[in-house]
Amino acid sequence: MGGGSNCECYGHSNRCSYIDYLNIVTCVSCKHNTRGQNCQHCRLGYFRNASAELDDEGVCIECNCNQMGSVHDRCNGTGFCQCKDGATGPKCDDCFPGYYWKQGCYSNVCDEELLLCQNGGTCSQNQKCICPPEFKGMLCQQSRCEGDKACNTACTAHFHFLAPLVPLLLCVLLPHLLATLTAH
């Protein structure tokens, strides 16, 4: 059956098929990201352009959901995507307060109000506590020292960003030097 008078596809297809047992005529190969019996719906991953007529080529707009922040690439009729926990915005590419973006939204490890770093640790970009050498853990809540060796490695780890030799000086030689000076 060709493009007969009962083949109404809003210009998104010129081919129809007669489905005998349902007694309906349905459009075949809808274009412009449309679907449905009369190409009157939008394909998954697209939503209806409210300012376009049904026979407009731009009747369906891509959802463009952020892959990291949204549950899937489909959106509702106004173009809003379904966001994962912590994500927000029409395309799920923003984070709620208390979350930070890193290929998706992750909850803050620390902040200056509720999630405080302990034992003198400082909060860096809400993502990690920078602990003093003798403490470790998410919020610097664990003591690192089980004997001198553990404390020395903690010390060198703490100062590693200064320069390669500085940790050695500060952590190994300085205590040793102080010990020898005070021993006399």
Helices and strands as residue ranges (DSSP letters): E 15-19, G 20-22, E 24-28, E 34-35, E 41-42, E 46-48, E 60-62, E 70-75, E 81-83, E 87-88, E 94-95, E 99-101, E 105-107, E 122-124, E 128-130, E 135-136, E 142-143, H 148-159, H 166-167, I 168-173, H 174-183
